[in-house]
């Protein structure tokens, strides 16, 4: 029987890191204020690299790690809410730069849940076709959507990319054991970024993009209630118990949110790895960056059962239970 396996992981961040202290020189905030409310100490910010540049770096690493040629790729999906352009898609740009001429490529826009949606999409497309290899990347340059005078959002976000290579293998156990995906469109106005508004009259002027805006308290309540439900549902679908999960790899939005989710699930916080102190919130890139770090440091090993869960704009939630 053919199932899928993650055969390569990779991540990348821009070289420039901005500390909380540096932010305190351009807005009304402090290192202590940011750390106590979010757990964030610093974040990486792109100076000249766009989203496709970060994703391309990850893509090259994935191919090298798996000893795979770009022409052997069948599918490239990039999860992002900060694409280079409306068209071409960021995935198409990466496909061209990699020379992956045999792969179809497209983006998924589901904010911080995007990587989870992309993993589900790639798995279903591979299993329903004769394709063998898929590249799934989460990549964000959120700094280009930030109002750097708004401390309620500017202190939260960073830039980065992470991804995995999925390949068909002869194994009896599926890669994704359970899943739970939900969209809450009636709550969509709680997180908005890059909104465009048509101009009246004719000829029309060029529209501009709105910066990040978020109803923080509403998002906190949403995440701390809906994410535990999503994880529990996916675990149940996998015919497992919460205690069977080796690690919970959650979207790195806020340390307090993750602590509260662990508490609601009745699980020790030691099973919830975090890197938010270094990276901040990197949107759709946060889950694959965290996975790559966990694999590199041999925290997550082959045979581990891990729950990956994203939540954010849409509003949306998504959880997959992986047999790593």
C-alpha positions, 0 to 999 in steps of 0.5 A: 500500500502506498501512503505518504511520508514527510521526507524533508523539512526546512526553514529560513528567516531573514538575517535582520532581527528586531528586539523589543527594545528596538521597537520601544524606540519607535512606539509607545511600548517596552520590552517588559510590556511585550514579553508579559503579554505575548512571550515575544522577545524578538522577531526577524524582519525582511529588508529586501527579500519578498515572500517568494525569496523566503519560500525559494530558500526553503524549497532549495533546502527541501530538495537538497535534503531529500536528494530530489531534482526539481523536475521530479516535483509534481505539486507545489503549494504555498500557504501565505497571506502576504504574497508577492502579488495577486498574480502570479501566485507565490508558488508559481514564482517559486516553481519557475525559480526552482525549475520545477517545470513538471509541477503545478503550483498554487497558493492557499490563503487561510492566514495562520491556518494556511499550512494545515489546509495546504497539508490536507490539500497536498495529501488528498491530491497525491493520494488521488493521483499518480503523482509522487512528490509534493512541496508544501511551504508556509511563507510570510513577509508580514512586515509589509502589512504592518502599521509600525505605529500600532503597538497592538499589532506591530509587536506581534509579527515576524517574517519567515518560511518553513516547509516539508516535502511529501513523498509516496512510500510503501508503508501501511500507516497513513501520514495523516491519522485524523483531521479537523478543519473549520472556517468561521466566516461570520467572525472574519472582521476580527482579523483583517489585513490587506483589505482593498476598497473599490474607488468610486467614479471613473477613471478609478484611482489605484486602491491601497492595502489596509494594514493589519487590524485585529480584535485581540480579546475576541481572537484570544477567546476564539483560540482558547475555546476553538483550538482545544475543540479542534484538537480533541476532534482530530484526536478522536477521529484518529481513534487515539487519546490525548495522552497518545500525542507525543507533541502538540505543535501549535501556531505560535501566536501568543504564549498565553494562548498556548498555555491556556490551550494546554490547560484546557486539554489537560496536557503538560506544557512540556509537550507544547514546544514553542519558539515564539520568543525568537520568531514572533507570529510568522503566520502560515510559516509558524507551524512548519518552522516549529516542526523543522526545529523540533526535527532538527533538535531530535525532539520529534522523531520518526514514529512520533504522533504529533498534533499540528494545529493552526488558527487565525484569520477567516476566522479559521482553525485546522488540526492534523494528527501526523504519524511522523 
